[in-house]
């Protein structure tokens, strides 16, 4: 299976395939000879911030692994609906292209890389989550999932990686998985050797990443080149710990469980992250990290912690007024997802609720925000169950009430 731009020698937006060392038989990177032509359908922050003056300053710069501005913006130029519209092909991109990346980060996250710094904290013991809270979560929460990306310093990121990079990253991660012990012990499944029965089974459980398609970030960024070479999935025997290899990032860590024991799920997530870090250091490298931007990866949307802590929580009463639910979640820095996208109700009242922020807060702070916020949602759901009305004072000053 292959993905690419069908060997087209030119793009509709001013790009030409002039021969890039990262090209494959089925994918050619475009070089934009002038500021790309982008119209009303282009809505990304990349388009907003890529002025003619900035284009002229950056167009001939390359990262230390040869990733260019044209490479970086190709996914946003050729896939107009994307919201971010730019990728990093290696660790150096975050420095050499910061004139365009930093405004995008500020626009997406409300975090100013020129004046702010980022800190990490993976100590699950710092979470406040009592036995009474766990019992309440177990009553309303169907499942809990915490995920984030990790990338290995010294190798190209998937959008700029060579086949050798991907193979080396995969081998290093497989070494890390082999060292997992106890409840983390499991099996690595190479995607290129996976039969349809196993693949479909893993996807049906939400364990395996989807096949790239033309409309997502991966394809026109070059991250789907030579698919499925050196891609795969690891999961432990209990299927509560997952690692995706060489999809959008080198490794996506996913810790999950049925019901609502958020603290336990986060503790397992932290153990996976720390194990990957230890193996990387034993191999003479480290995880990509910046004191300013936190954990580094392919897309600006997943910087900092890159962490999404979510629960599937059943809220049938709140489900009757989706706008109210969304307003409450916004006040709690939470992101709710219904069954059919924005402003849609959830089938069976089951909502996917997660932290909204990614950078400028530690992992512990974001998971605690999710715990406290979901606890508030459950309290409001119980109020509706008792036949009482929710008034603005119930959620307009949540931090004083949590």
C-alpha positions in Angstrom: 0.0 0.0 0.0 1.4 3.4 -0.9 0.3 7.0 -0.3 1.5 10.1 -2.1 0.7 12.9 -4.6 0.4 10.5 -7.5 3.7 11.7 -9.0 2.1 15.0 -10.1 5.0 17.3 -11.2 3.1 20.5 -10.1 0.6 21.5 -7.5 -2.4 23.7 -7.9 -0.8 26.2 -5.5 2.5 27.0 -7.1 4.6 24.0 -6.1 6.8 21.9 -8.3 8.4 18.5 -7.7 12.0 19.3 -8.4 13.6 16.3 -6.7 14.0 16.0 -3.0 16.3 13.5 -1.3 13.3 12.3 0.8 11.1 11.6 -2.3 9.9 8.0 -2.8 8.6 6.3 -5.9 5.0 7.3 -5.0 5.5 10.6 -3.1 7.2 13.8 -4.3 7.8 16.8 -2.1 6.9 20.1 -3.7 9.1 23.1 -3.8 7.2 26.4 -3.8 9.1 28.9 -6.0 7.1 31.8 -4.6 4.7 32.4 -1.8 2.1 29.6 -2.3 -1.3 30.5 -3.7 -3.8 30.0 -0.9 -7.4 31.1 -1.1 -10.6 31.3 1.0 -10.6 27.5 1.5 -7.3 27.7 3.3 -8.0 28.3 6.9 -4.8 27.3 8.7 -2.8 29.4 11.1 0.1 28.8 8.7 -1.7 30.7 6.0 -2.5 33.5 8.5 1.1 34.0 9.6 3.1 33.3 6.4 3.5 36.8 5.1 5.5 37.6 1.9 8.3 39.1 4.1 8.5 36.0 6.3 8.4 33.7 3.2 11.4 35.6 1.8 13.4 35.2 5.0 12.7 31.5 5.5 12.3 30.0 2.0 15.9 29.0 1.5 16.6 27.8 5.0 17.0 24.1 5.7 17.1 22.2 9.0 20.2 20.2 9.8 18.5 17.1 8.3 17.4 19.0 5.2 13.8 19.8 5.9 12.8 23.0 4.1 10.0 25.5 4.6 8.3 24.1 1.5 8.4 20.7 3.1 7.0 22.1 6.3 4.0 23.9 4.8 3.1 21.4 2.1 0.4 19.7 4.2 -1.3 23.0 4.9 -1.0 24.3 1.3 -2.2 21.1 -0.3 -4.8 20.2 2.3 -6.7 23.5 2.8 -9.1 22.5 5.6 -6.3 21.8 8.2 -6.3 24.2 11.2 -2.6 24.2 11.9 -1.1 23.6 8.4 2.5 23.1 9.2 4.8 20.2 10.4 8.3 19.7 11.7 10.4 17.1 9.9 13.0 16.9 12.7 14.0 18.4 16.0 16.0 21.3 14.5 12.9 22.7 12.7 11.6 24.0 16.0 14.5 26.4 16.1 15.2 27.3 12.5 11.6 27.9 11.6 10.5 29.5 14.9 9.6 32.7 13.2 6.6 31.0 11.7 6.1 28.2 14.3 6.0 30.4 17.4 3.1 32.6 16.2 1.2 29.5 15.2 1.9 28.0 18.7 0.6 31.2 20.3 -2.5 31.2 18.1 -3.3 27.6 18.8 -2.5 27.3 22.5 -2.5 30.8 23.8 1.1 30.1 25.0 3.9 32.6 24.1 7.1 30.7 23.4 9.1 34.0 23.5 8.2 34.7 27.1 7.0 31.4 28.7 8.5 28.1 29.6 7.1 24.6 30.0 7.6 22.1 32.8 6.8 18.4 33.2 5.5 16.5 36.2 4.7 12.8 35.8 4.3 12.0 39.6 0.9 10.4 39.9 1.1 10.6 43.7 0.5 14.3 43.5 -3.0 13.8 42.1 -6.0 14.4 44.4 -8.4 11.6 43.8 -10.0 10.1 46.8 -11.7 6.8 47.2 -15.1 8.6 47.2 -14.2 10.3 44.0 -13.1 7.0 42.4 -16.4 5.4 43.5 -18.4 8.3 41.9 -16.3 8.1 38.7 -16.9 4.4 38.5 -20.6 5.0 38.6 -20.7 7.5 35.7 -17.5 6.9 33.7 -17.4 4.0 31.2 -13.7 4.2 30.4 -10.5 6.4 30.9 -7.7 7.0 28.4 -4.6 9.1 28.7 -2.3 9.5 25.7 0.7 11.6 24.4 3.5 11.4 21.8 7.2 10.8 22.4 9.9 11.2 19.9 13.6 10.1 19.9 16.3 12.8 19.5 18.7 12.4 16.6 16.2 10.9 14.1 13.9 12.6 11.6 10.3 12.9 12.6 7.9 11.0 10.4 7.2 13.9 8.0 11.0 14.1 7.3 12.3 10.7 8.2 14.3 8.4 5.9 13.5 4.7 5.8 16.7 4.2 7.9 15.4 6.6 10.5 12.1 4.8 10.7 13.8 1.4 11.0 16.2 2.7 13.7 13.3 4.3 15.7 11.3 1.1 15.4 14.2 -1.1 16.6 14.9 1.2 19.6 11.2 1.2 20.6 11.0 -2.6 20.3 14.0 -2.8 22.6 12.1 -0.6 25.1 9.0 -2.8 24.8 11.0 -6.0 25.4 12.2 -4.4 28.7 8.6 -3.8 30.0 7.8 -5.9 33.0 4.8 -6.8 35.1 1.5 -5.5 33.9 3.3 -3.6 31.0 4.6 -6.9 29.4 3.0 -7.7 26.0 3.6 -8.1 22.3 4.7 -5.9 19.4 2.8 -6.3 16.1 4.5 -5.0 12.9 2.0 -3.4 10.6 3.6 -4.8 7.5 3.1 -8.4 8.7 -0.4 -7.9 10.1 -3.2 -9.8 8.5 -6.6 -8.2 7.9 -8.3 -10.2 10.7 -5.9 -9.0 13.3 -5.8 -5.5 11.9 -9.6 -5.1 11.8 -9.9 -6.6 15.3 -7.4 -4.1 16.8 -9.0 -1.2 15.0 -12.5 -2.2 16.2 -11.2 -1.9 19.8 -9.6 1.5 19.1 -6.1 0.1 19.5 -4.7 0.5 16.0 -4.2 3.8 14.1 -6.2 4.3 11.0 -4.7 4.0 7.5 -3.6 7.5 6.2 -5.9 9.2 3.7 -5.5 12.2 1.5 -7.5 14.5 3.8 -5.5 14.2 7.0 -2.2 15.7 8.0 0.0 12.7 7.4 -0.2 12.2 3.6 0.8 15.5 2.2 3.3 16.1 5.0 5.2 13.0 3.7 4.6 11.1 6.9 2.9 8.2 5.1 5.8 7.5 2.7 6.6 3.8 2.3 3.6 2.8 4.4 3.5 0.5 6.3 7.3 0.0 6.6 8.6 0.1 10.2 5.1 0.9 11.6 3.4 -1.1 14.3 1.6 -1.4 17.6 2.6 -2.7 21.0 0.0 -3.6 23.6 0.3 -5.3 27.0 -1.5 -8.5 27.7 -4.2 -6.7 29.6 -4.7 -4.3 26.7 -4.4 -1.3 29.1 -1.1 0.0 27.7 -0.6 0.7 24.0 2.2 2.2 21.9 1.8 3.3 18.3 5.1 3.2 16.3 5.9 5.7 13.5 2.5 7.0 12.8 2.3 10.9 13.2 5.1 10.7 15.8 7.8 8.1 16.7 5.7 6.7 19.5 2.2 7.5 20.8 1.7 6.2 24.4 -1.8 5.3 25.4 -2.8 4.1 28.9 -6.4 3.1 29.4 -8.9 1.2 31.5 -12.5 0.5 31.9 -14.3 2.6 34.5 -12.9 5.7 36.2 -9.6 5.1 38.0 -7.9 8.1 36.5 -5.0 8.0 39.0 -4.1 4.4 38.1 -4.3 5.1 34.4 -2.0 8.1 34.7 0.5 6.2 36.8 0.7 3.6 34.1 1.1 6.3 31.4 4.0 7.8 33.4 5.7 4.4 33.8 5.6 3.9 30.0 7.0 7.4 29.4 9.8 6.9 31.9 10.7 3.5 30.5 11.0 4.9 27.0 13.2 7.7 28.3 15.5 5.3 30.1 15.9 3.0 27.0 16.6 6.1 24.8 19.3 7.3 27.2 20.8 3.8 27.4 21.2 3.9 23.6 23.0 7.2 23.8 20.1 9.5 22.9 17.0 11.0 24.7 13.4 11.9 24.1 13.0 15.2 22.2 12.4 17.9 24.8 12.7 21.7 25.0 12.5 23.8 28.1 10.4 26.2 26.2 8.1 23.9 24.2 8.2 20.7 26.3 8.0 17.4 24.4 8.6 18.0 20.7 6.8 16.3 17.8 5.5 16.6 14.3 2.6 19.0 14.8 2.4 22.2 16.9 -0.9 21.1 18.3 0.8 18.4 20.3 3.6 20.3 22.0 4.2 20.7 25.8 2.7 17.7 27.5 1.0 16.7 24.3 -1.3 15.1 26.7 -5.0 14.3 26.3 -6.6 12.8 29.4 -10.2 11.8 28.7 -13.1 9.9 30.0 -16.2 8.5 28.4 -18.8 9.7 30.9 -22.5 9.1 30.8 -24.5 12.4 31.3 -28.0 11.8 30.0 -29.6 14.8 31.6 -26.9 17.3 30.5 -27.1 15.6 27.1 -30.6 17.2 26.7 -29.0 20.6 26.4 -25.8 20.3 24.4 -25.1 24.1 24.4 -25.3 24.2 28.2 -22.9 21.3 28.5 -20.5 22.9 26.1 -20.6 26.2 28.0 -20.0 24.4 31.3 -17.0 22.5 29.8 -15.5 25.7 28.4 -15.6 27.2 31.9 -13.8 24.2 33.2 -11.1 24.1 30.5 -12.6 20.8 29.2 -13.3 19.7 25.6 -16.5 17.6 25.1 -17.0 15.5 22.1 -20.4 14.2 21.1 -21.2 11.4 18.7 -21.3 13.4 15.5 -18.9 16.3 15.9 -19.4 19.9 17.1 -22.7 20.7 18.8 -24.0 17.2 18.5 -25.6 15.2 21.2 -24.0 11.9 22.4 -25.7 8.6 21.7 -26.8 7.2 25.0 -25.6 10.4 26.7 -22.0 9.1 26.6 -19.6 12.0 26.2 -15.8 12.0 25.5 -14.5 14.7 27.8 -10.9 15.7 28.0 -8.5 18.5 29.0 -8.5 21.4 26.5 -4.9 22.7 27.1 -1.6 21.0 26.2 1.2 23.4 27.0 2.1 25.7 29.9 0.7 23.3 32.4 2.3 20.1 33.8 0.8 16.6 33.2 -0.3 16.5 36.8 -2.0 19.9 36.5 -3.9 18.9 33.4 -5.0 15.5 34.7 -6.1 17.2 37.9 -8.1 19.7 35.9 -9.8 16.9 34.1 -10.6 15.1 37.4 -12.0 18.2 39.0 -13.9 19.3 35.9 -15.5 15.9 35.3 -16.4 15.7 39.0 -18.2 19.0 38.6 -20.1 17.7 35.5 -21.2 14.7 37.5 -22.4 16.9 40.4 -24.4 19.0 37.9 -25.8 15.8 36.3 -26.9 14.7 39.8 -28.6 18.0 40.4 -30.6 17.6 37.2 -31.4 14.0 38.3 -33.0 15.5 41.5 -35.2 17.7 39.3 -33.2 20.9 40.2 -32.3 23.5 37.6 -28.7 24.5 36.8 -28.1 28.2 37.0 -25.0 30.2 35.8 -23.7 30.5 39.4 -23.2 26.7 39.4 -20.5 26.9 36.8 -19.4 30.5 36.1 -16.8 30.5 38.9 -15.8 26.9 38.9 -12.3 27.3 40.4 -13.8 28.7 43.6 -16.1 25.7 43.8 -13.9 22.7 42.9 
